[in-house]
Amino acid sequence: MNVDRLRGLRGDGEREDDTLALLAGAELRVRGFLANASNHTLLVQVGDPGAGVHAVYKPRSGERPLWDFPGGTLCQREAAAYMVSAFLGWGLVPPTVLRDGPMGPGSLQLFVPHDPRRHYFVLVEEHVHRSQLARLATFDLLVNNADRKASHVMLGDDGRIRGCDHGLAFHPLPKLRTVVWELGGTPVEPAWRADLARLGAALGEPGHDLTRALGELLSAREVGALKRRAARLQATTALPAVDGRRRAYPWPPL
C-alpha cells in the first residue's frame, strides 16, 4: 500500500504519518492469536519493543470463505474502511495498511488500548458517548457494515470511540447487520453531512486519489454503491428509526 497516497487522502489534519510509516515498513513480531476471531487474527509487535506499537494483523491466507463476499478481499475492505474514515476526518477507524507479514499479505491495524468490558452495550447507556456512537452508526450506514458487533466498538484510553473489524463491509447490496439500533432519531450533524458531500464529490471524479485508491481495493460496483449511499446520507438529517421486528443483528452480537 502506498503510504504517501494515504497521507494525501486524509481530511482530518491528524498527524498519523509516523504511525502509517511504522505500520507499513517496520518488522513484525507475532505475539499471539486473538481468541474468538472467525478468521486468523494475530497481535503483533511492530518495530522495536521499546519504541514500536502493537497492531492487529489479519492475513489474507487466514480468511474463511464466505458465500456473499469475494474470497481474499476482507483485508482489502479493512484498509478501505480506514481510507474512507480518514478522508471524512472522522477518525473512527484506527490507522490501517495492507502489507506483507509472517503469514503473507494482509491488513495491519494499529491496536487501540481499551477496556474490552466497556463495549457498545455498556457505552450506549452512558449519554456522554451518544454523539460519537451516532457518528459511528452513520459510518456503518455509509460503508454498509455487515458485522458491527458490540465488541467492535471500543472506547480508547484517550476517550475516543473507534470501530474495528470492517472486513464485511462495502457490499453493493443491503447487508447492514449491527447491534447499534437504539439511536434512531439521533441527528446526523450538519458537519457530518458536509463531510459526506465532500466524499460523494470525490467519488464522482474518476481521477481523484480516493477513487483510484478505493478502486484498487474494491470493485467498481462497490465504489459506485458507496457513492450512492454517501448521497443518500448527505440528505439524511437523523438516523432512521427501525421496526423492532426487522432488526438485522450480527452473530454473535458481542
C-alpha positions as CSV (number, residue, x, y, z in Angstrom):
1,M,0.0,0.0,0.0
2,N,1.3,3.5,-0.9
3,V,1.6,5.3,2.4
4,D,2.2,8.6,0.6
5,R,-1.2,8.2,-1.0
6,L,-2.8,7.6,2.4
7,R,-1.3,10.8,3.7
8,G,-2.8,12.7,0.8
9,L,-6.3,11.4,1.3
10,R,-6.7,12.4,4.9
11,G,-9.1,15.1,5.6
12,D,-8.7,15.4,9.4
13,G,-5.3,17.0,9.7
14,E,-4.2,14.4,12.2
15,R,-0.5,13.6,12.3
16,E,-0.6,9.9,11.6
17,D,2.3,10.0,9.1
18,D,4.8,8.4,11.5
19,T,2.3,5.7,12.6
20,L,1.4,4.8,9.0
21,A,5.1,4.6,8.0
22,L,5.8,2.4,11.0
23,L,2.9,0.1,10.2
24,A,3.9,-0.1,6.5
25,G,7.7,-0.7,7.0
26,A,8.7,-1.9,10.4
27,E,9.5,-5.5,11.3
28,L,6.6,-7.6,12.7
29,R,6.9,-10.0,15.6
30,V,3.9,-12.2,16.3
31,R,2.8,-12.1,20.0
32,G,-0.1,-14.5,19.7
33,F,-3.5,-15.2,18.2
34,L,-6.6,-13.2,19.3
35,A,-9.2,-15.5,20.7
36,N,-12.8,-15.9,19.3
37,A,-12.0,-14.4,15.9
38,S,-13.6,-16.2,13.0
39,N,-10.6,-15.5,10.7
40,H,-6.9,-15.7,11.6
41,T,-6.2,-12.6,13.7
42,L,-2.8,-12.0,15.3
43,L,-1.5,-9.5,17.7
44,V,2.0,-8.3,16.5
45,Q,4.7,-6.1,17.8
46,V,5.5,-3.5,15.1
47,G,9.1,-2.3,15.3
48,D,11.3,-2.3,18.4
49,P,9.6,-3.3,21.7
50,G,10.8,0.0,23.3
51,A,9.7,2.3,20.5
52,G,7.2,0.5,18.4
53,V,3.5,-0.2,18.7
54,H,1.2,-3.2,18.8
55,A,-1.1,-3.9,15.9
56,V,-3.7,-6.4,14.7
57,Y,-2.6,-8.4,11.7
58,K,-5.2,-10.2,9.5
59,P,-3.5,-12.3,6.8
60,R,-5.4,-12.9,3.6
61,S,-4.4,-16.6,3.9
62,G,-6.4,-16.9,7.1
63,E,-9.7,-15.7,5.7
64,R,-12.6,-18.1,5.8
65,P,-14.5,-18.4,2.5
66,L,-17.9,-16.6,2.5
67,W,-20.8,-17.1,0.1
68,D,-21.6,-13.4,-0.3
69,F,-18.1,-11.7,-0.2
70,P,-15.4,-12.4,-2.7
71,G,-12.6,-14.6,-1.3
72,G,-9.4,-12.9,-0.3
73,T,-10.9,-9.4,-0.1
74,L,-11.6,-8.9,3.6
75,C,-8.2,-7.4,4.4
76,Q,-8.7,-5.0,1.5
77,R,-12.0,-3.9,3.0
78,E,-10.3,-3.2,6.3
79,A,-7.9,-0.9,4.5
80,A,-10.7,0.7,2.5
81,A,-12.7,1.5,5.7
82,Y,-9.7,3.3,7.1
83,M,-9.3,5.3,3.9
84,V,-13.0,6.4,4.0
85,S,-12.9,7.3,7.7
86,A,-9.6,9.2,7.3
87,F,-10.9,11.1,4.2
88,L,-14.0,12.1,6.1
89,G,-11.8,13.3,9.0
90,W,-13.9,11.2,11.5
91,G,-11.0,9.2,13.0
92,L,-13.3,6.2,13.6
93,V,-11.0,3.5,12.2
94,P,-7.5,3.1,13.6
95,P,-4.7,3.6,11.0
96,T,-4.6,0.5,8.7
97,V,-2.4,-0.5,5.9
98,L,-2.0,-3.5,3.6
99,R,1.4,-5.2,3.7
100,D,3.3,-8.4,3.7
101,G,3.6,-10.2,7.1
102,P,4.6,-13.5,8.7
103,M,1.7,-15.3,7.1
104,G,1.7,-13.4,3.8
105,P,-0.2,-10.2,2.7
106,G,-2.9,-8.9,4.9
107,S,-4.2,-5.9,6.8
108,L,-2.4,-4.4,9.7
109,Q,-4.3,-2.1,12.0
110,L,-3.0,-0.1,15.0
111,F,-4.1,-1.7,18.2
112,V,-6.1,0.7,20.4
113,P,-5.6,0.3,24.1
114,H,-9.1,-0.1,25.7
115,D,-11.1,-2.0,28.3
116,P,-12.9,-4.8,26.4
117,R,-15.5,-4.9,29.2
118,R,-16.7,-1.4,28.1
119,H,-18.2,-2.4,24.7
120,Y,-21.2,-1.0,22.9
121,F,-23.9,-2.4,25.2
122,V,-22.2,-0.6,28.1
123,L,-21.3,2.6,26.3
124,V,-24.8,3.2,24.8
125,E,-26.1,3.6,28.4
126,E,-23.8,6.5,29.0
127,H,-25.1,9.6,27.4
128,V,-21.7,11.3,27.1
129,H,-20.9,8.9,24.2
130,R,-24.1,9.4,22.3
131,S,-22.8,11.8,19.6
132,Q,-19.7,9.6,18.9
133,L,-21.9,6.5,18.7
134,A,-24.3,8.3,16.3
135,R,-21.4,9.2,14.1
136,L,-20.2,5.5,14.1
137,A,-23.7,4.4,13.2
138,T,-23.7,6.9,10.3
139,F,-20.4,5.4,9.2
140,D,-21.8,1.9,9.3
141,L,-24.7,3.0,7.1
142,L,-22.2,4.5,4.7
143,V,-19.9,1.5,4.4
144,N,-22.8,-1.0,4.7
145,N,-21.2,-2.8,7.6
146,A,-22.5,-6.4,7.8
147,D,-20.7,-7.2,11.1
148,R,-21.0,-4.4,13.8
149,K,-20.7,-6.5,17.0
150,A,-20.7,-4.8,20.4
151,S,-17.1,-5.7,20.9
152,H,-16.2,-4.0,17.7
153,V,-17.0,-0.6,19.4
154,M,-14.0,0.5,21.5
155,L,-13.6,3.4,23.9
156,G,-9.9,4.2,23.7
157,D,-7.9,5.3,26.7
158,D,-8.0,8.8,25.1
159,G,-11.8,8.9,25.4
160,R,-12.5,8.5,21.7
161,I,-14.9,5.9,20.2
162,R,-13.4,3.8,17.5
163,G,-14.6,0.8,15.5
164,C,-12.7,-2.2,14.3
165,D,-13.4,-5.3,12.1
166,H,-14.6,-3.9,8.8
167,G,-13.8,-6.9,6.7
168,L,-17.5,-7.4,5.9
169,A,-18.3,-4.0,4.5
170,F,-18.8,-2.2,1.2
171,H,-21.1,-4.9,-0.3
172,P,-23.2,-3.3,-3.2
173,L,-26.4,-4.9,-1.9
174,P,-28.0,-4.0,1.5
175,K,-26.1,-6.0,4.1
176,L,-26.3,-3.9,7.3
177,R,-26.1,-6.1,10.4
178,T,-25.4,-4.2,13.6
179,V,-26.1,-4.0,17.3
180,V,-26.5,-0.2,17.1
181,W,-30.3,0.1,16.9
182,E,-31.0,2.4,19.8
183,L,-30.1,5.6,18.2
184,G,-33.0,6.1,15.7
185,G,-33.9,9.8,15.5
186,T,-30.5,11.0,16.7
187,P,-29.4,13.9,14.4
188,V,-26.9,13.4,11.7
189,E,-24.9,16.6,12.3
190,P,-24.7,19.2,9.6
191,A,-20.9,18.9,9.7
192,W,-21.0,15.2,9.1
193,R,-23.4,15.7,6.1
194,A,-20.9,18.3,4.7
195,D,-18.2,15.6,5.0
196,L,-20.4,13.1,3.2
197,A,-21.0,15.7,0.4
198,R,-17.2,16.1,0.1
199,L,-16.8,12.3,-0.1
200,G,-19.5,12.0,-2.8
201,A,-17.9,14.7,-4.8
202,A,-14.5,13.0,-4.6
203,L,-16.1,9.6,-5.7
204,G,-17.7,11.4,-8.6
205,E,-14.2,12.2,-10.0
206,P,-12.7,9.1,-11.7
207,G,-9.2,10.6,-11.4
208,H,-9.5,11.6,-7.7
209,D,-6.9,10.0,-5.5
210,L,-9.6,8.5,-3.2
211,T,-11.5,7.0,-6.2
212,R,-8.3,5.4,-7.6
213,A,-7.2,4.1,-4.2
214,L,-10.5,2.5,-3.4
215,G,-10.6,1.1,-6.9
216,E,-7.5,-0.9,-6.1
217,L,-9.3,-2.4,-3.1
218,L,-13.0,-2.7,-4.1
219,S,-14.9,-3.4,-7.3
220,A,-16.2,-0.6,-9.4
221,R,-19.8,-1.7,-8.4
222,E,-18.9,-1.4,-4.7
223,V,-17.3,2.0,-5.2
224,G,-20.4,3.2,-7.1
225,A,-22.7,1.9,-4.3
226,L,-20.6,3.7,-1.8
227,K,-21.1,7.0,-3.7
228,R,-24.9,6.4,-3.8
229,R,-25.0,5.8,-0.1
230,A,-23.0,8.9,0.6
231,A,-25.5,10.9,-1.4
232,R,-28.5,9.5,0.5
233,L,-26.9,10.1,3.9
234,Q,-25.9,13.6,2.9
235,A,-29.6,14.3,2.6
236,T,-30.5,12.5,5.9
237,T,-31.0,14.7,9.0
238,A,-31.5,11.9,11.5
239,L,-30.6,8.2,11.9
240,P,-33.5,6.1,10.7
241,A,-35.9,4.6,13.2
242,V,-36.2,0.9,12.6
243,D,-39.1,-1.5,13.1
244,G,-38.1,-3.6,16.1
245,R,-39.3,-6.8,14.4
246,R,-36.9,-6.3,11.5
247,R,-33.6,-5.5,13.1
248,A,-30.7,-7.3,11.5
249,Y,-28.1,-8.4,14.1
250,P,-24.7,-10.0,13.6
251,W,-23.9,-13.3,15.3
252,P,-22.7,-13.5,18.0
253,P,-23.8,-9.9,19.0
254,L,-20.8,-9.4,21.3
